[in-house]
Each structure stands twice: as structure tokens, then as C-alpha cells.
Amino acid sequence: METDRVTYNPMTPGYFADPYPHYADLRADNPVHVTKFGFVMLSRWHDVIAAYDDSRLSRDTRQWDGFADWRRGS
């Protein structure tokens, strides 16, 4: 049986007032989260460091198929 996982959703009530409990839930339940926009959100320090050290990953948005659509909110 599959359970619901914590997701990144800044529209959750109270998120902007205090996002830290939400981040703690992500770290505990879904530390490598693929958002509904298709990007990956890392919430654990060691995962972020591993990503920075991985030459296959890039922040160059020219390499990201669909970036223009995401940026427009499509």
C-alpha cells in the first residue's frame, strides 16, 4: 500500500509565516523531492553536497527542456 508523501507546496496555509516545520517534514519523509514543476528539491545537507559534486547536474537552465514553460507557469 502506498502512502502519501510530504511534498513541497509553498501555498500550504501558514507556509510563509513559518516554513521551517514544513522543511523538517520534507527532510524526514521526502528528502529528495521531485516537485510538480519537474525540478528536484533537496532538503538534506549531504544530498546537496553530493549534487554540487556531481558533474552530471547543472543549474544552466539552457539545458533544461521545458524551462520556458515552467517559468511562465504553464
Predicted model as a PDB file, atoms N, CA, C, CB and O in Angstrom, pLDDT in the B-factor column:
MODEL        1                                                                  
ATOM      1  N   MET A   1       0.842  -1.182   0.000  1.00 39.00           N  
ATOM      2  CA  MET A   1       0.000   0.000   0.000  1.00 39.00           C  
ATOM      3  C   MET A   1       0.891   1.251   0.000  1.00 39.00           C  
ATOM      4  CB  MET A   1      -0.960  -0.005   1.227  1.00 39.00           C  
ATOM      5  O   MET A   1       1.819   1.361   0.801  1.00 39.00           O  
ATOM      6  N   GLU A   2       0.600   2.177  -0.895  1.00 47.00           N  
ATOM      7  CA  GLU A   2       1.389   3.401  -0.998  1.00 47.00           C  
ATOM      8  C   GLU A   2       0.815   4.473  -0.080  1.00 47.00           C  
ATOM      9  CB  GLU A   2       1.427   3.904  -2.455  1.00 47.00           C  
ATOM     10  O   GLU A   2      -0.401   4.648   0.007  1.00 47.00           O  
ATOM     11  N   THR A   3       1.701   5.185   0.600  1.00 59.00           N  
ATOM     12  CA  THR A   3       1.246   6.256   1.490  1.00 59.00           C  
ATOM     13  C   THR A   3       1.501   7.607   0.840  1.00 59.00           C  
ATOM     14  CB  THR A   3       1.955   6.174   2.864  1.00 59.00           C  
ATOM     15  O   THR A   3       2.351   7.724  -0.042  1.00 59.00           O  
ATOM     16  N   ASP A   4       0.781   8.607   1.266  1.00 79.00           N  
ATOM     17  CA  ASP A   4       1.010   9.961   0.785  1.00 79.00           C  
ATOM     18  C   ASP A   4       2.311  10.476   1.382  1.00 79.00           C  
ATOM     19  CB  ASP A   4      -0.180  10.897   1.147  1.00 79.00           C  
ATOM     20  O   ASP A   4       2.575  10.313   2.573  1.00 79.00           O  
ATOM     21  N   ARG A   5       3.111  11.095   0.539  1.00 84.00           N  
ATOM     22  CA  ARG A   5       4.378  11.644   0.984  1.00 84.00           C  
ATOM     23  C   ARG A   5       4.252  13.155   1.106  1.00 84.00           C  
ATOM     24  CB  ARG A   5       5.519  11.261   0.015  1.00 84.00           C  
ATOM     25  O   ARG A   5       3.424  13.780   0.444  1.00 84.00           O  
ATOM     26  N   VAL A   6       5.072  13.716   1.946  1.00 87.00           N  
ATOM     27  CA  VAL A   6       5.134  15.166   2.087  1.00 87.00           C  
ATOM     28  C   VAL A   6       5.665  15.734   0.776  1.00 87.00           C  
ATOM     29  CB  VAL A   6       6.036  15.591   3.305  1.00 87.00           C  
ATOM     30  O   VAL A   6       6.606  15.194   0.195  1.00 87.00           O  
ATOM     31  N   THR A   7       5.060  16.823   0.314  1.00 87.00           N  
ATOM     32  CA  THR A   7       5.514  17.472  -0.913  1.00 87.00           C  
ATOM     33  C   THR A   7       5.806  18.940  -0.628  1.00 87.00           C  
ATOM     34  CB  THR A   7       4.456  17.331  -2.042  1.00 87.00           C  
ATOM     35  O   THR A   7       5.336  19.513   0.355  1.00 87.00           O  
ATOM     36  N   TYR A   8       6.599  19.529  -1.524  1.00 85.00           N  
ATOM     37  CA  TYR A   8       6.890  20.951  -1.412  1.00 85.00           C  
ATOM     38  C   TYR A   8       5.703  21.713  -1.975  1.00 85.00           C  
ATOM     39  CB  TYR A   8       8.213  21.329  -2.156  1.00 85.00           C  
ATOM     40  O   TYR A   8       5.382  21.588  -3.157  1.00 85.00           O  
ATOM     41  N   ASN A   9       5.057  22.494  -1.137  1.00 84.00           N  
ATOM     42  CA  ASN A   9       3.914  23.289  -1.570  1.00 84.00           C  
ATOM     43  C   ASN A   9       3.902  24.596  -0.779  1.00 84.00           C  
ATOM     44  CB  ASN A   9       2.576  22.504  -1.378  1.00 84.00           C  
ATOM     45  O   ASN A   9       3.393  24.643   0.341  1.00 84.00           O  
ATOM     46  N   PRO A  10       4.468  25.661  -1.365  1.00 85.00           N  
ATOM     47  CA  PRO A  10       4.507  26.934  -0.647  1.00 85.00           C  
ATOM     48  C   PRO A  10       3.131  27.586  -0.498  1.00 85.00           C  
ATOM     49  CB  PRO A  10       5.436  27.884  -1.355  1.00 85.00           C  
ATOM     50  O   PRO A  10       3.008  28.629   0.144  1.00 85.00           O  
ATOM     51  N   MET A  11       2.108  26.987  -1.078  1.00 87.00           N  
ATOM     52  CA  MET A  11       0.754  27.525  -0.937  1.00 87.00           C  
ATOM     53  C   MET A  11       0.018  26.930   0.270  1.00 87.00           C  
ATOM     54  CB  MET A  11      -0.044  27.260  -2.209  1.00 87.00           C  
ATOM     55  O   MET A  11      -1.136  27.274   0.527  1.00 87.00           O  
ATOM     56  N   THR A  12       0.681  26.046   1.000  1.00 87.00           N  
ATOM     57  CA  THR A  12       0.095  25.472   2.205  1.00 87.00           C  
ATOM     58  C   THR A  12      -0.173  26.593   3.205  1.00 87.00           C  
ATOM     59  CB  THR A  12       1.030  24.386   2.821  1.00 87.00           C  
ATOM     60  O   THR A  12       0.691  27.442   3.423  1.00 87.00           O  
ATOM     61  N   PRO A  13      -1.360  26.608   3.818  1.00 91.00           N  
ATOM     62  CA  PRO A  13      -1.646  27.664   4.800  1.00 91.00           C  
ATOM     63  C   PRO A  13      -0.571  27.720   5.887  1.00 91.00           C  
ATOM     64  CB  PRO A  13      -3.027  27.438   5.442  1.00 91.00           C  
ATOM     65  O   PRO A  13      -0.184  26.694   6.448  1.00 91.00           O  
ATOM     66  N   GLY A  14      -0.103  28.914   6.168  1.00 91.00           N  
ATOM     67  CA  GLY A  14       0.906  29.128   7.193  1.00 91.00           C  
ATOM     68  C   GLY A  14       2.337  28.937   6.729  1.00 91.00           C  
ATOM     69  O   GLY A  14       3.269  29.177   7.496  1.00 91.00           O  
ATOM     70  N   TYR A  15       2.530  28.511   5.487  1.00 91.00           N  
ATOM     71  CA  TYR A  15       3.881  28.230   4.990  1.00 91.00           C  
ATOM     72  C   TYR A  15       4.790  29.456   5.092  1.00 91.00           C  
ATOM     73  CB  TYR A  15       3.817  27.750   3.538  1.00 91.00           C  
ATOM     74  O   TYR A  15       5.894  29.365   5.630  1.00 91.00           O  
ATOM     75  N   PHE A  16       4.338  30.587   4.585  1.00 93.00           N  
ATOM     76  CA  PHE A  16       5.194  31.772   4.573  1.00 93.00           C  
ATOM     77  C   PHE A  16       5.398  32.354   5.971  1.00 93.00           C  
ATOM     78  CB  PHE A  16       4.601  32.830   3.661  1.00 93.00           C  
ATOM     79  O   PHE A  16       6.418  32.993   6.228  1.00 93.00           O  
ATOM     80  N   ALA A  17       4.464  32.146   6.853  1.00 95.00           N  
ATOM     81  CA  ALA A  17       4.620  32.637   8.219  1.00 95.00           C  
ATOM     82  C   ALA A  17       5.712  31.856   8.953  1.00 95.00           C  
ATOM     83  CB  ALA A  17       3.287  32.534   8.980  1.00 95.00           C  
ATOM     84  O   ALA A  17       6.456  32.429   9.750  1.00 95.00           O  
ATOM     85  N   ASP A  18       5.810  30.541   8.683  1.00 95.00           N  
ATOM     86  CA  ASP A  18       6.812  29.704   9.340  1.00 95.00           C  
ATOM     87  C   ASP A  18       7.046  28.460   8.493  1.00 95.00           C  
ATOM     88  CB  ASP A  18       6.366  29.317  10.782  1.00 95.00           C  
ATOM     89  O   ASP A  18       6.399  27.438   8.721  1.00 95.00           O  
ATOM     90  N   PRO A  19       7.960  28.519   7.516  1.00 93.00           N  
ATOM     91  CA  PRO A  19       8.174  27.369   6.630  1.00 93.00           C  
ATOM     92  C   PRO A  19       9.011  26.244   7.243  1.00 93.00           C  
ATOM     93  CB  PRO A  19       8.833  27.833   5.375  1.00 93.00           C  
ATOM     94  O   PRO A  19       9.070  25.148   6.684  1.00 93.00           O  
ATOM     95  N   TYR A  20       9.658  26.497   8.379  1.00 94.00           N  
ATOM     96  CA  TYR A  20      10.609  25.533   8.911  1.00 94.00           C  
ATOM     97  C   TYR A  20      10.002  24.185   9.316  1.00 94.00           C  
ATOM     98  CB  TYR A  20      11.289  26.126  10.082  1.00 94.00           C  
ATOM     99  O   TYR A  20      10.645  23.160   9.089  1.00 94.00           O  
ATOM    100  N   PRO A  21       8.813  24.130   9.897  1.00 93.00           N  
ATOM    101  CA  PRO A  21       8.221  22.814  10.164  1.00 93.00           C  
ATOM    102  C   PRO A  21       7.978  22.024   8.866  1.00 93.00           C  
ATOM    103  CB  PRO A  21       6.897  22.980  10.930  1.00 93.00           C  
ATOM    104  O   PRO A  21       8.131  20.803   8.839  1.00 93.00           O  
ATOM    105  N   HIS A  22       7.601  22.728   7.803  1.00 91.00           N  
ATOM    106  CA  HIS A  22       7.387  22.059   6.514  1.00 91.00           C  
ATOM    107  C   HIS A  22       8.713  21.480   5.993  1.00 91.00           C  
ATOM    108  CB  HIS A  22       6.780  23.054   5.476  1.00 91.00           C  
ATOM    109  O   HIS A  22       8.746  20.350   5.504  1.00 91.00           O  
ATOM    110  N   TYR A  23       9.794  22.249   6.098  1.00 92.00           N  
ATOM    111  CA  TYR A  23      11.101  21.753   5.676  1.00 92.00           C  
ATOM    112  C   TYR A  23      11.520  20.540   6.510  1.00 92.00           C  
ATOM    113  CB  TYR A  23      12.157  22.865   5.788  1.00 92.00           C  
ATOM    114  O   TYR A  23      12.095  19.592   5.974  1.00 92.00           O  
ATOM    115  N   ALA A  24      11.244  20.560   7.786  1.00 94.00           N  
ATOM    116  CA  ALA A  24      11.565  19.420   8.646  1.00 94.00           C  
ATOM    117  C   ALA A  24      10.790  18.179   8.205  1.00 94.00           C  
ATOM    118  CB  ALA A  24      11.251  19.748  10.120  1.00 94.00           C  
ATOM    119  O   ALA A  24      11.340  17.078   8.185  1.00 94.00           O  
ATOM    120  N   ASP A  25       9.524  18.354   7.855  1.00 92.00           N  
ATOM    121  CA  ASP A  25       8.720  17.227   7.355  1.00 92.00           C  
ATOM    122  C   ASP A  25       9.299  16.684   6.056  1.00 92.00           C  
ATOM    123  CB  ASP A  25       7.255  17.659   7.140  1.00 92.00           C  
ATOM    124  O   ASP A  25       9.360  15.470   5.865  1.00 92.00           O  
ATOM    125  N   LEU A  26       9.726  17.576   5.158  1.00 92.00           N  
ATOM    126  CA  LEU A  26      10.353  17.130   3.909  1.00 92.00           C  
ATOM    127  C   LEU A  26      11.628  16.342   4.193  1.00 92.00           C  
ATOM    128  CB  LEU A  26      10.668  18.334   3.004  1.00 92.00           C  
ATOM    129  O   LEU A  26      11.838  15.278   3.612  1.00 92.00           O  
ATOM    130  N   ARG A  27      12.478  16.854   5.078  1.00 94.00           N  
ATOM    131  CA  ARG A  27      13.724  16.146   5.407  1.00 94.00           C  
ATOM    132  C   ARG A  27      13.437  14.758   5.947  1.00 94.00           C  
ATOM    133  CB  ARG A  27      14.544  16.940   6.428  1.00 94.00           C  
ATOM    134  O   ARG A  27      14.144  13.805   5.620  1.00 94.00           O  
ATOM    135  N   ALA A  28      12.414  14.637   6.761  1.00 94.00           N  
ATOM    136  CA  ALA A  28      12.102  13.358   7.398  1.00 94.00           C  
ATOM    137  C   ALA A  28      11.421  12.376   6.445  1.00 94.00           C  
ATOM    138  CB  ALA A  28      11.219  13.589   8.603  1.00 94.00           C  
ATOM    139  O   ALA A  28      11.692  11.175   6.491  1.00 94.00           O  
ATOM    140  N   ASP A  29      10.540  12.883   5.584  1.00 94.00           N  
ATOM    141  CA  ASP A  29       9.691  11.981   4.790  1.00 94.00           C  
ATOM    142  C   ASP A  29      10.043  11.915   3.310  1.00 94.00           C  
ATOM    143  CB  ASP A  29       8.270  12.400   4.922  1.00 94.00           C  
ATOM    144  O   ASP A  29       9.844  10.875   2.683  1.00 94.00           O  
ATOM    145  N   ASN A  30      10.558  12.989   2.742  1.00 93.00           N  
ATOM    146  CA  ASN A  30      10.748  13.041   1.298  1.00 93.00           C  
ATOM    147  C   ASN A  30      11.937  13.955   0.975  1.00 93.00           C  
ATOM    148  CB  ASN A  30       9.455  13.540   0.587  1.00 93.00           C  
ATOM    149  O   ASN A  30      11.764  14.998   0.345  1.00 93.00           O  
ATOM    150  N   PRO A  31      13.141  13.564   1.404  1.00 94.00           N  
ATOM    151  CA  PRO A  31      14.291  14.473   1.312  1.00 94.00           C  
ATOM    152  C   PRO A  31      14.761  14.776  -0.110  1.00 94.00           C  
ATOM    153  CB  PRO A  31      15.427  13.897   2.074  1.00 94.00           C  
ATOM    154  O   PRO A  31      15.393  15.807  -0.342  1.00 94.00           O  
ATOM    155  N   VAL A  32      14.465  13.901  -1.055  1.00 93.00           N  
ATOM    156  CA  VAL A  32      14.790  14.140  -2.459  1.00 93.00           C  
ATOM    157  C   VAL A  32      13.458  14.159  -3.197  1.00 93.00           C  
ATOM    158  CB  VAL A  32      15.781  13.036  -3.048  1.00 93.00           C  
ATOM    159  O   VAL A  32      12.971  13.135  -3.676  1.00 93.00           O  
ATOM    160  N   HIS A  33      12.892  15.343  -3.271  1.00 91.00           N  
ATOM    161  CA  HIS A  33      11.515  15.503  -3.739  1.00 91.00           C  
ATOM    162  C   HIS A  33      11.476  16.069  -5.156  1.00 91.00           C  
ATOM    163  CB  HIS A  33      10.731  16.415  -2.788  1.00 91.00           C  
ATOM    164  O   HIS A  33      12.096  17.095  -5.435  1.00 91.00           O  
ATOM    165  N   VAL A  34      10.744  15.396  -6.057  1.00 90.00           N  
ATOM    166  CA  VAL A  34      10.511  15.924  -7.395  1.00 90.00           C  
ATOM    167  C   VAL A  34       9.216  16.724  -7.327  1.00 90.00           C  
ATOM    168  CB  VAL A  34      10.434  14.772  -8.482  1.00 90.00           C  
ATOM    169  O   VAL A  34       8.154  16.173  -7.038  1.00 90.00           O  
ATOM    170  N   THR A  35       9.306  18.024  -7.593  1.00 85.00           N  
ATOM    171  CA  THR A  35       8.134  18.886  -7.479  1.00 85.00           C  
ATOM    172  C   THR A  35       7.201  18.699  -8.667  1.00 85.00           C  
ATOM    173  CB  THR A  35       8.556  20.351  -7.367  1.00 85.00           C  
ATOM    174  O   THR A  35       7.555  18.064  -9.661  1.00 85.00           O  
ATOM    175  N   LYS A  36       6.008  19.262  -8.548  1.00 82.00           N  
ATOM    176  CA  LYS A  36       5.050  19.173  -9.652  1.00 82.00           C  
ATOM    177  C   LYS A  36       5.543  19.946 -10.876  1.00 82.00           C  
ATOM    178  CB  LYS A  36       3.677  19.706  -9.210  1.00 82.00           C  
ATOM    179  O   LYS A  36       5.015  19.763 -11.973  1.00 82.00           O  
ATOM    180  N   PHE A  37       6.537  20.797 -10.703  1.00 77.00           N  
ATOM    181  CA  PHE A  37       7.127  21.547 -11.808  1.00 77.00           C  
ATOM    182  C   PHE A  37       8.259  20.771 -12.484  1.00 77.00           C  
ATOM    183  CB  PHE A  37       7.645  22.888 -11.308  1.00 77.00           C  
ATOM    184  O   PHE A  37       8.797  21.210 -13.500  1.00 77.00           O  
ATOM    185  N   GLY A  38       8.614  19.625 -11.920  1.00 80.00           N  
ATOM    186  CA  GLY A  38       9.627  18.774 -12.527  1.00 80.00           C  
ATOM    187  C   GLY A  38      11.041  18.997 -12.042  1.00 80.00           C  
ATOM    188  O   GLY A  38      11.966  18.345 -12.527  1.00 80.00           O  
ATOM    189  N   PHE A  39      11.236  19.912 -11.087  1.00 81.00           N  
ATOM    190  CA  PHE A  39      12.594  20.066 -10.569  1.00 81.00           C  
ATOM    191  C   PHE A  39      12.724  19.331  -9.250  1.00 81.00           C  
ATOM    192  CB  PHE A  39      12.955  21.555 -10.394  1.00 81.00           C  
ATOM    193  O   PHE A  39      11.732  19.026  -8.589  1.00 81.00           O  
ATOM    194  N   VAL A  40      13.948  19.054  -8.883  1.00 86.00           N  
ATOM    195  CA  VAL A  40      14.227  18.284  -7.671  1.00 86.00           C  
ATOM    196  C   VAL A  40      14.572  19.243  -6.549  1.00 86.00           C  
ATOM    197  CB  VAL A  40      15.381  17.266  -7.900  1.00 86.00           C  
ATOM    198  O   VAL A  40      15.375  20.160  -6.721  1.00 86.00           O  
ATOM    199  N   MET A  41      13.959  19.023  -5.406  1.00 90.00           N  
ATOM    200  CA  MET A  41      14.239  19.823  -4.213  1.00 90.00           C  
ATOM    201  C   MET A  41      14.916  18.914  -3.189  1.00 90.00           C  
ATOM    202  CB  MET A  41      12.922  20.466  -3.625  1.00 90.00           C  
ATOM    203  O   MET A  41      14.352  17.909  -2.758  1.00 90.00           O  
ATOM    204  N   LEU A  42      16.132  19.289  -2.813  1.00 94.00           N  
ATOM    205  CA  LEU A  42      16.890  18.529  -1.821  1.00 94.00           C  
ATOM    206  C   LEU A  42      16.780  19.228  -0.480  1.00 94.00           C  
ATOM    207  CB  LEU A  42      18.379  18.377  -2.242  1.00 94.00           C  
ATOM    208  O   LEU A  42      16.929  20.447  -0.398  1.00 94.00           O  
ATOM    209  N   SER A  43      16.518  18.464   0.576  1.00 94.00           N  
ATOM    210  CA  SER A  43      16.336  19.087   1.884  1.00 94.00           C  
ATOM    211  C   SER A  43      17.330  18.590   2.932  1.00 94.00           C  
ATOM    212  CB  SER A  43      14.935  18.841   2.368  1.00 94.00           C  
ATOM    213  O   SER A  43      17.247  18.971   4.099  1.00 94.00           O  
ATOM    214  N   ARG A  44      18.259  17.751   2.520  1.00 95.00           N  
ATOM    215  CA  ARG A  44      19.306  17.292   3.435  1.00 95.00           C  
ATOM    216  C   ARG A  44      20.665  17.779   2.940  1.00 95.00           C  
ATOM    217  CB  ARG A  44      19.293  15.742   3.563  1.00 95.00           C  
ATOM    218  O   ARG A  44      20.971  17.727   1.748  1.00 95.00           O  
ATOM    219  N   TRP A  45      21.461  18.247   3.879  1.00 95.00           N  
ATOM    220  CA  TRP A  45      22.764  18.820   3.572  1.00 95.00           C  
ATOM    221  C   TRP A  45      23.627  17.878   2.750  1.00 95.00           C  
ATOM    222  CB  TRP A  45      23.480  19.187   4.845  1.00 95.00           C  
ATOM    223  O   TRP A  45      24.210  18.293   1.748  1.00 95.00           O  
ATOM    224  N   HIS A  46      23.720  16.611   3.158  1.00 95.00           N  
ATOM    225  CA  HIS A  46      24.619  15.691   2.452  1.00 95.00           C  
ATOM    226  C   HIS A  46      24.153  15.428   1.026  1.00 95.00           C  
ATOM    227  CB  HIS A  46      24.725  14.373   3.208  1.00 95.00           C  
ATOM    228  O   HIS A  46      24.983  15.162   0.157  1.00 95.00           O  
ATOM    229  N   ASP A  47      22.852  15.495   0.761  1.00 95.00           N  
ATOM    230  CA  ASP A  47      22.346  15.343  -0.605  1.00 95.00           C  
ATOM    231  C   ASP A  47      22.708  16.556  -1.462  1.00 95.00           C  
ATOM    232  CB  ASP A  47      20.821  15.142  -0.592  1.00 95.00           C  
ATOM    233  O   ASP A  47      23.042  16.410  -2.638  1.00 95.00           O  
ATOM    234  N   VAL A  48      22.643  17.746  -0.877  1.00 93.00           N  
ATOM    235  CA  VAL A  48      23.011  18.967  -1.605  1.00 93.00           C  
ATOM    236  C   VAL A  48      24.499  18.933  -1.959  1.00 93.00           C  
ATOM    237  CB  VAL A  48      22.681  20.234  -0.760  1.00 93.00           C  
ATOM    238  O   VAL A  48      24.872  19.258  -3.087  1.00 93.00           O  
ATOM    239  N   ILE A  49      25.337  18.551  -1.025  1.00 93.00           N  
ATOM    240  CA  ILE A  49      26.777  18.481  -1.277  1.00 93.00           C  
ATOM    241  C   ILE A  49      27.066  17.457  -2.372  1.00 93.00           C  
ATOM    242  CB  ILE A  49      27.545  18.118   0.019  1.00 93.00           C  
ATOM    243  O   ILE A  49      27.889  17.711  -3.251  1.00 93.00           O  
ATOM    244  N   ALA A  50      26.406  16.314  -2.329  1.00 93.00           N  
ATOM    245  CA  ALA A  50      26.602  15.297  -3.367  1.00 93.00           C  
ATOM    246  C   ALA A  50      26.177  15.827  -4.736  1.00 93.00           C  
ATOM    247  CB  ALA A  50      25.811  14.021  -3.025  1.00 93.00           C  
ATOM    248  O   ALA A  50      26.830  15.541  -5.740  1.00 93.00           O  
ATOM    249  N   ALA A  51      25.093  16.592  -4.781  1.00 89.00           N  
ATOM    250  CA  ALA A  51      24.625  17.170  -6.043  1.00 89.00           C  
ATOM    251  C   ALA A  51      25.632  18.183  -6.580  1.00 89.00           C  
ATOM    252  CB  ALA A  51      23.252  17.838  -5.854  1.00 89.00           C  
ATOM    253  O   ALA A  51      25.921  18.188  -7.777  1.00 89.00           O  
ATOM    254  N   TYR A  52      26.166  19.033  -5.722  1.00 86.00           N  
ATOM    255  CA  TYR A  52      27.175  20.007  -6.161  1.00 86.00           C  
ATOM    256  C   TYR A  52      28.422  19.327  -6.723  1.00 86.00           C  
ATOM    257  CB  TYR A  52      27.568  20.917  -4.998  1.00 86.00           C  
ATOM    258  O   TYR A  52      29.051  19.837  -7.650  1.00 86.00           O  
ATOM    259  N   ASP A  53      28.768  18.186  -6.163  1.00 84.00           N  
ATOM    260  CA  ASP A  53      29.966  17.466  -6.593  1.00 84.00           C  
ATOM    261  C   ASP A  53      29.735  16.593  -7.823  1.00 84.00           C  
ATOM    262  CB  ASP A  53      30.475  16.614  -5.466  1.00 84.00           C  
ATOM    263  O   ASP A  53      30.689  16.026  -8.355  1.00 84.00           O  
ATOM    264  N   ASP A  54      28.492  16.472  -8.287  1.00 81.00           N  
ATOM    265  CA  ASP A  54      28.146  15.601  -9.416  1.00 81.00           C  
ATOM    266  C   ASP A  54      28.170  16.400 -10.716  1.00 81.00           C  
ATOM    267  CB  ASP A  54      26.751  14.953  -9.205  1.00 81.00           C  
ATOM    268  O   ASP A  54      27.356  17.305 -10.904  1.00 81.00           O  
ATOM    269  N   SER A  55      29.089  16.074 -11.605  1.00 70.00           N  
ATOM    270  CA  SER A  55      29.240  16.832 -12.849  1.00 70.00           C  
ATOM    271  C   SER A  55      28.058  16.632 -13.808  1.00 70.00           C  
ATOM    272  CB  SER A  55      30.534  16.428 -13.541  1.00 70.00           C  
ATOM    273  O   SER A  55      27.935  17.378 -14.780  1.00 70.00           O  
ATOM    274  N   ARG A  56      27.191  15.651 -13.561  1.00 75.00           N  
ATOM    275  CA  ARG A  56      26.030  15.446 -14.426  1.00 75.00           C  
ATOM    276  C   ARG A  56      24.924  16.465 -14.166  1.00 75.00           C  
ATOM    277  CB  ARG A  56      25.487  14.046 -14.236  1.00 75.00           C  
ATOM    278  O   ARG A  56      24.004  16.602 -14.973  1.00 75.00           O  
ATOM    279  N   LEU A  57      25.006  17.170 -13.062  1.00 77.00           N  
ATOM    280  CA  LEU A  57      23.972  18.130 -12.704  1.00 77.00           C  
ATOM    281  C   LEU A  57      24.440  19.538 -13.028  1.00 77.00           C  
ATOM    282  CB  LEU A  57      23.607  18.013 -11.214  1.00 77.00           C  
ATOM    283  O   LEU A  57      25.626  19.851 -12.925  1.00 77.00           O  
ATOM    284  N   SER A  58      23.498  20.379 -13.419  1.00 72.00           N  
ATOM    285  CA  SER A  58      23.847  21.742 -13.786  1.00 72.00           C  
ATOM    286  C   SER A  58      22.701  22.667 -13.454  1.00 72.00           C  
ATOM    287  CB  SER A  58      24.203  21.838 -15.274  1.00 72.00           C  
ATOM    288  O   SER A  58      21.538  22.267 -13.505  1.00 72.00           O  
ATOM    289  N   ARG A  59      23.022  23.908 -13.112  1.00 70.00           N  
ATOM    290  CA  ARG A  59      21.984  24.904 -12.902  1.00 70.00           C  
ATOM    291  C   ARG A  59      21.754  25.728 -14.163  1.00 70.00           C  
ATOM    292  CB  ARG A  59      22.351  25.814 -11.735  1.00 70.00           C  
ATOM    293  O   ARG A  59      20.986  26.690 -14.152  1.00 70.00           O  
ATOM    294  N   ASP A  60      22.424  25.347 -15.248  1.00 74.00           N  
ATOM    295  CA  ASP A  60      22.286  26.034 -16.519  1.00 74.00           C  
ATOM    296  C   ASP A  60      20.912  25.713 -17.112  1.00 74.00           C  
ATOM    297  CB  ASP A  60      23.425  25.629 -17.496  1.00 74.00           C  
ATOM    298  O   ASP A  60      20.690  24.617 -17.626  1.00 74.00           O  
ATOM    299  N   THR A  61      20.000  26.674 -17.036  1.00 70.00           N  
ATOM    300  CA  THR A  61      18.615  26.440 -17.473  1.00 70.00           C  
ATOM    301  C   THR A  61      18.500  26.236 -18.977  1.00 70.00           C  
ATOM    302  CB  THR A  61      17.737  27.602 -17.057  1.00 70.00           C  
ATOM    303  O   THR A  61      17.461  25.773 -19.447  1.00 70.00           O  
ATOM    304  N   ARG A  62      19.530  26.567 -19.744  1.00 72.00           N  
ATOM    305  CA  ARG A  62      19.501  26.308 -21.184  1.00 72.00           C  
ATOM    306  C   ARG A  62      19.516  24.816 -21.470  1.00 72.00           C  
ATOM    307  CB  ARG A  62      20.685  26.985 -21.875  1.00 72.00           C  
ATOM    308  O   ARG A  62      19.134  24.386 -22.559  1.00 72.00           O  
ATOM    309  N   GLN A  63      19.955  24.026 -20.499  1.00 70.00           N  
ATOM    310  CA  GLN A  63      19.998  22.573 -20.667  1.00 70.00           C  
ATOM    311  C   GLN A  63      18.713  21.893 -20.190  1.00 70.00           C  
ATOM    312  CB  GLN A  63      21.187  22.003 -19.915  1.00 70.00           C  
ATOM    313  O   GLN A  63      18.577  20.676 -20.317  1.00 70.00           O  
ATOM    314  N   TRP A  64      17.791  22.650 -19.657  1.00 71.00           N  
ATOM    315  CA  TRP A  64      16.570  22.091 -19.076  1.00 71.00           C  
ATOM    316  C   TRP A  64      15.428  22.201 -20.085  1.00 71.00           C  
ATOM    317  CB  TRP A  64      16.203  22.817 -17.751  1.00 71.00           C  
ATOM    318  O   TRP A  64      14.932  23.299 -20.341  1.00 71.00           O  
ATOM    319  N   ASP A  65      15.010  21.076 -20.656  1.00 72.00           N  
ATOM    320  CA  ASP A  65      13.866  21.066 -21.563  1.00 72.00           C  
ATOM    321  C   ASP A  65      12.629  21.532 -20.804  1.00 72.00           C  
ATOM    322  CB  ASP A  65      13.643  19.649 -22.170  1.00 72.00           C  
ATOM    323  O   ASP A  65      12.348  21.039 -19.712  1.00 72.00           O  
ATOM    324  N   GLY A  66      11.898  22.466 -21.369  1.00 72.00           N  
ATOM    325  CA  GLY A  66      10.670  22.942 -20.748  1.00 72.00           C  
ATOM    326  C   GLY A  66      10.842  24.084 -19.780  1.00 72.00           C  
ATOM    327  O   GLY A  66       9.869  24.482 -19.139  1.00 72.00           O  
ATOM    328  N   PHE A  67      12.053  24.640 -19.642  1.00 72.00           N  
ATOM    329  CA  PHE A  67      12.273  25.718 -18.672  1.00 72.00           C  
ATOM    330  C   PHE A  67      11.394  26.922 -18.964  1.00 72.00           C  
ATOM    331  CB  PHE A  67      13.738  26.140 -18.670  1.00 72.00           C  
ATOM    332  O   PHE A  67      10.821  27.510 -18.046  1.00 72.00           O  
ATOM    333  N   ALA A  68      11.282  27.292 -20.234  1.00 75.00           N  
ATOM    334  CA  ALA A  68      10.469  28.464 -20.593  1.00 75.00           C  
ATOM    335  C   ALA A  68       9.023  28.276 -20.165  1.00 75.00           C  
ATOM    336  CB  ALA A  68      10.538  28.726 -22.106  1.00 75.00           C  
ATOM    337  O   ALA A  68       8.398  29.218 -19.677  1.00 75.00           O  
ATOM    338  N   ASP A  69       8.479  27.077 -20.340  1.00 77.00           N  
ATOM    339  CA  ASP A  69       7.093  26.808 -19.916  1.00 77.00           C  
ATOM    340  C   ASP A  69       6.964  26.892 -18.408  1.00 77.00           C  
ATOM    341  CB  ASP A  69       6.632  25.422 -20.402  1.00 77.00           C  
ATOM    342  O   ASP A  69       6.000  27.460 -17.895  1.00 77.00           O  
ATOM    343  N   TRP A  70       7.934  26.329 -17.690  1.00 70.00           N  
ATOM    344  CA  TRP A  70       7.894  26.370 -16.225  1.00 70.00           C  
ATOM    345  C   TRP A  70       7.946  27.815 -15.746  1.00 70.00           C  
ATOM    346  CB  TRP A  70       9.065  25.555 -15.617  1.00 70.00           C  
ATOM    347  O   TRP A  70       7.207  28.203 -14.842  1.00 70.00           O  
ATOM    348  N   ARG A  71       8.814  28.602 -16.350  1.00 73.00           N  
ATOM    349  CA  ARG A  71       8.979  29.988 -15.920  1.00 73.00           C  
ATOM    350  C   ARG A  71       7.704  30.798 -16.138  1.00 73.00           C  
ATOM    351  CB  ARG A  71      10.141  30.635 -16.665  1.00 73.00           C  
ATOM    352  O   ARG A  71       7.403  31.701 -15.356  1.00 73.00           O  
ATOM    353  N   ARG A  72       6.953  30.484 -17.194  1.00 74.00           N  
ATOM    354  CA  ARG A  72       5.679  31.157 -17.460  1.00 74.00           C  
ATOM    355  C   ARG A  72       4.563  30.623 -16.561  1.00 74.00           C  
ATOM    356  CB  ARG A  72       5.289  30.988 -18.932  1.00 74.00           C  
ATOM    357  O   ARG A  72       3.483  31.212 -16.494  1.00 74.00           O  
ATOM    358  N   GLY A  73       4.821  29.511 -15.870  1.00 69.00           N  
ATOM    359  CA  GLY A  73       3.793  28.919 -15.001  1.00 69.00           C  
ATOM    360  C   GLY A  73       2.880  27.978 -15.735  1.00 69.00           C  
ATOM    361  O   GLY A  73       1.778  27.695 -15.264  1.00 69.00           O  
ATOM    362  N   SER A  74       3.305  27.486 -16.878  1.00 60.00           N  
ATOM    363  CA  SER A  74       2.494  26.563 -17.685  1.00 60.00           C  
ATOM    364  C   SER A  74       2.543  25.162 -17.125  1.00 60.00           C  
ATOM    365  CB  SER A  74       2.967  26.554 -19.136  1.00 60.00           C  
ATOM    366  O   SER A  74       1.919  24.255 -17.676  1.00 60.00           O  
TER     367      SER A  74                                                      
ENDMDL                                                                          
END                                                                             
